Structures are given as structure tokens and as C-alpha cells.
Amino acid sequence: MISDDRIIFGLLAAVLAFVFATRGRAGWAKFYTFVPIILVCYLVPSLMVTFGLIDVSESQLWPAAKDYFLPAALFLMTLSIDMKGIISLGPKALIMFGTATLGIIIGGPIALWTVAQFDPSIIGTGDTAAWRGLATLAGSWIGGGANQTAMLEVYGYDESRYAALIAVDIIVANIWMVFLLYGAGASERVDRWLGADSSAIDRLRDKMADYTASVERVASANDLVLLLGATFAVVGLSHLVGTGLEAFFADLLGPESVLASSFFWVVVVATTLGLGASFTRARDLEGVGASKFGTVFIFMLVVIIGTKMNILQLGDAPGFMAVGLIWMLVHVFVLLAVAKIIRAPFFFVAVGSKANVGGAASAPVVAAAFHPALAPVGVLLAVLGYAVGTYGAIICAEMMRAIG
């Protein structure tokens, strides 16, 4: 079993190299038609973990990816954004985001009540009460890691049992991500089933792709150093501001507040700087490959996120795992039902869901699976998820408390 991060990173890079080397070859074309390349990049690392080839229990790859690749991708993917085009997508994007949030809020109490009918012992008491632990899951699935930590502090769940909830969070959320990535590769068929009109999304995709083509030029070494230098300067600035705001809001609102999270502010600052730059001449950096580098960072995130799922952990906490699976099914059912009613494109279903369940680390990944030019839509909705995560999680937790 390989546990050295340097070797693991090399293996993950080799996976990406293999996928992109074979994607255009005739013998592989049919395979990638049925299994999208982004799904392969996600599943292969998870299988490496599941079958014991690599051990990431002590790995620092995800913290590094979250601290460096994620803010860099957020900045680069929003640098060439067309805000008017995103606004022109209409209200369905926000409706599906709100539906995804609602599905998580009502899914928790429904799932807990259902499992309790078969296993009453799962309810628990005191600081081991199930609703206290599941509140952290609600925080994660509506907002993200910062909201999850806030719920752990607010409701005081027994930390010695918290690992089981983390396993449920990672496994269930990533199983759903598999379906979303596969659906992204078959979005036209899903849209036909939903009766959806995706023309606005197609127009935005084409408009952003046309802009990239219009400013594209052969990049010099000077261009690339400027682009990457500015990008990682933004990454550093995002962490500097994030650390300062974390301390400020921790003193003002207490350490359990989602605003007292440096990661929250890193995401917000990197996204805001990218959006701001998109209104200046800095947008022309798209011509030397800003979104292409952003896509590289997103795929690096994908392979590293894949290492967080070990399918064999499904049996570690069967009661909570059952709650998590039913919870996610409720979320999916509500999403698809509303999408069918309002004829929303599957893109809004997928991105609205992952903006809740996956946050800024996953939403742009799923959006980019439809087309790299659409990644900024996922970024913006993910930031909205952080904003409402704590409130939605509290509502969900109080409903689960009533069951317990």
C-alpha cells in the first residue's frame, strides 16, 4: 500500500495523462461516450483506495488541493465570466438551487424517522442523540465543511462518534456525484425526459467559447508567468484576507459561526476578485489560457476528491449509512419532481444539487462536466450555498430533534 503523497500525486497525474492521451483515439471513443472522462478521473482514484493500492488516511493532498488548486480554479474560471449571460439563464437556476436545499432540509427528518421504525436504537440520547450528529450532515450538504463544523459546535455531538458521520457524508455524497457526472455525459437524453429547453445554457456556453476563441493567441513565456503569477498572488491574498476575517468574526460572533471560517472567505475572495477582474482588461488573459489552466486545476481536484471515497466504508456505520442513503434519495426525488414540473434542464439539477451537497469544491467540477465554460455558474451557486447553509441546517436539525 502506497502512503507517500509524492508517489500518490504522481499516480493521480498519470491517471489524468492516460485519460487525456486516450480520449481522442478511435478505440476509446465509444468507451468515453458512455463513461465521461471526468467520471473516469473520479472513479479510478476511488478504486485505488478501495482496493488498497493507496492509503490516504494521513494524506495532505486534499488540504493542499483545497488551499491552492481550488482558489486558483475559482479565480481563473470566473476571470472570463459573462455576468449578463448568467443572469439571462433565468430564474430556473435559483429555483433548482432552492429545491435542492429544501430536499436536504426535509430529507433528514424523513430519513431518520424511516430508519427509526426498523431500528429505534439509532435515536440515541444526550450528546449521542442521532439528530445532533445528523445536524452536521445537514450543514455539510446544504453549505459545506465550515457549516458542518459550525453545527458540530452548536449542537455538541459526541466527537468520538463523529467519524461515522464523516464517512456517511463522503460516501453518500460521492455516490450521488457519480450519477451526476454520468448524467452530464448524457444530458441531452435527460433533458428530453424532463421536457427541458436548454437553449439558454447552450447560448451561454457558445458565447463564452466564442469569446475565448476571439482573444486567443500564442502565449509567450511572459504571458504565462503573468497569468500564473497573478493567479497565485490572488490565492495568497485570498488566504491573507480569509485568515484576518476568520479572526475578526470569531471574536465578533464566536468560533462556531460560518463567517468565522477562513475557507469560506478564501472562496468568497477568490471568486470576487475573479468577477471583478472580468470587468477589466484582465479578462483578455483568457486569450493565453486562463480557463484552460482553470480546467487543469479542476481535474486535479477531481482525482484528489476521488481518493476520499472508499466504498468498503459503507459497512462501518450501517444505521447512519441507511439514513444518509434515504436522505439523498429524498433530495433526488424532490429535485427531479420539480425539474419535471418546471421543465428545468438537467444542468440546473446537477449544479443546484452540488452547490448544496458539494459546495465550491464540487459544484464547478460538475458544471465543467457539461462544458468548462459553464464552471462559473457552479462557483456562484456554491457561494450562495455557504450563505444559507447554517440557517437551513438549523431548521433541519430542529425538525430531526422533534423526531428524537
Phi, psi and omega in degrees: 000130183267125181240355180283118183302326182295320180286319179299316179298321177297319178296318180294321177296323178294324177299313179298316181299317180297314182298314183284337176286331184262346188299331182262003183272142186303319183294337182258351187302316182293321180300313181286345173292322182267332180236100183304147185300324182293330177289321177297316180296337180272317187283323183300313176298324179294325177290326175300320179287314183301319184264011169081014178290321179234150178241114183250017183298330179246014185289146175250015181293318181294314175303321179293317179296318180294323184278331185248302185293319185295305179297327177296316179295320180300315180295312184292324183282337178265351183298324183253021186294148176249093185298321178298322179294320179293318178298325181290350176296341175089183187283348185297329179298313180290325178298316181289327175297312178297323177296319178299318178297315179299320179299323177288318183298314181276338182293324181300302180297324178297315182294316180296316179298319182297311182293325181295336177293332181260331182221081182300336183294344183292337184301313179070177180218165175057221183281001174254008179301136184302321184297328178294315179292318181291339175299325179292326178293319177299318178299318180292318187277348174258322181244281182171196185300324180295317179294325179297313179296321179299319180292327178296319180289317184295316187258354170061045178291147180302113186293337179292341179256002187291332183301325180297322179291324178296318178299316178299314180306306185293311185294308185294315181298323182281332172298317178296325180296326176303313181295322180294318180293322176294318179298327178298326179283346179234033188296329180296319179292319179295319179297323178296320179294323180282348185068031188268151174254110183259019185297324180296320177295317179298320180295318178296315179302312183293322181296318180289324177292322179294322179297317178302316181294325184289332182253000185293138177211167178289121184279134174269170177300324178298317179299314185291320177295319178298313182298307183287328176296315178296320182299310184281342168293319176296319177301313179296317179296321179299319178289323178298311179294319181299318179295318179294316180290328176301313180295319181298311183284335175295320177289322185281315187245351183099152185293344182278349180291142178297334178288345178267037179238121180295326181297319177305313184286329175300314179298313183295315183292314180299318179294316181296318179294322176296316178296316179299317181294334182292346178262006181239182178293346177299338179301334180293347175297345173302330181294338179256011170109027182303308182289333178293316175295322176301320178296320177301314180296324178295317179292328174295322175298319183300310183293328179284321174300323179302329180287351182275353182249117173245108186300331182294341179287355179303331183269001184287328181219075189301320181296308179293327179294322177296317177301313181299317181293316178295318179304312181293325177297320176298314178305313182293316181299314180297317179301308184292325179297313180292320179300321179293320182293313184265001179058048179277139177299152181299333177305316179291326177298309185293312183288321176299320179294310184287336173296332174274298190287327184251336181071201187293340180283331187248326185302313177293332177297312180294318179299319180292338177294333174282314173188136182306329182292345183266357182305322180301331178298318178296322180298311184295319179291327179295320177298321176297324178298319177299323184293322184261355187302313183295317181295314179297321180295322179295316178300314180298316182298318181293326175292322178289326178300321180297328179285321183279000000 
